Amino acid sequence: MAHQSKLSARYQNILKATIKHYIATAEPVASKTLAQEYDFNVSSATIRNIMGRLEEAGLLYQPHVSAGRVPSDSGYRTYVDHLLIPDDKINTMVQKLLQQELQLVRASFEALLQQSAKILAALSGYIALITFPQNQNSTLRHLQLVRVADNQVMLIVVTDSYQTQSILMESPILDKEADESIIDHELQLLSNFLDHELKGRSLTEIVTLDWAEIDRDFAQYAGFLGILLKQLKLALQTSYSSPIFIHGVAEFLRQPEFTQLQQVQTLLSLLEEQQEQLLPAIFTFPAIEDSLKRVSIKIGMENHLEPMRTCTLVSANYYRDDVAVGSVGILGPKRMLYENAIALVENTADYLSNPFQV
């Protein structure tokens, strides 16, 4: 069978119809249902055969032997990437609603975020997540690598506000048999290099650094420095975390997938008590190669946090002076109205970017 993204028109239409019907009903979809409700001009047996082939390709599955079929994570991904057609009417409607609802909120930017989250939750029926602007003005004051074991080093970072972060990493020294004094000397040289390169830089600058063209003397450490930079971004980003405005949990729990409370207890715990883990899942500074992607969609197992893997997260960053400072997100079942969620998230992020004054 053809690759997911190269399905024939008939296969695409049947996959799309299956997904849209399942989104609307939350019930497994039978070939007979599609034959009755959609004008495919083919028999129920032909549709059943195509659905079987789509299942073989990993795009659909049967929850029970006698049941119809439901979309897999890969099926939703194919739908979102290749079959979803943006609806300009939805975009226009969302823009008007946000303008009407938010233009009177002038008390503070925090109040604007709170109201935006309430509106998103009400309009979507899912959980709305909006991060407060992240503090990127702090600069790095001092960096030092310290050997803590034969194969481990600790990076100690101090900011100009005297916040301290420590990151434990595998040692970058290639020759493990070298004398301890030599290893310490090389670590000191590398510490001096990092201190020289990063001292005085803001978080905004750090997240756009590229070690591709590195000083020849330190080229052997390029891989280590790349990993270090990712760890540093995450540590600093988390340390500057501010509140996440969360609304819509009650609406979310009315979805048929989540009616049994024990199914969502870990997710509720994440939302209520573990926001330091939640923040990096919602808001990340975009890598240079991802900066043109307006909306991020993470479906099921694409979410890094275990409690979110029964869900889809649709998110988009909002900006200040062309720099991402926060994120707008909708967390809902994989069986979500993607067209609506994308329009809501994208337009809310645009609205928060335009009048942004802190």
Buried (B, 14 or more C-beta within 10 A) or exposed (E): EEEBEEBEEBBBBBBBBBBBBBBEEEEBBBBEBBBEEBEBEBEBEBBBEBBBBBBEBEBBBBEEEEEBBBBBBBBBBBBBEBBBEEEEEBBEBBBEBBEEBBEEBEEEBBEBBBBBBBBBBBBBBBBBBBBBBBBBEBBBBBBBBBBEEEEEBBBBBBBBEEBEBEBEBEBBBEEEEEEEEEBBEBBBBBBEBBBEBBBEBBBBEBBEBEBEEBEEEBEEBBEBBBEBBEBBBBBBBBBBBBEBBBBBBEBBBEBEBBEEEEEBEBBBEBBEEEBEEBBBBBBBBBEEEEEEEEBBBBBBEBBEBEBBBBBBBBBBBBBBEEBBBBBBBBBBBBBBBBBBBBBBBBBBBBBBBEEBEE
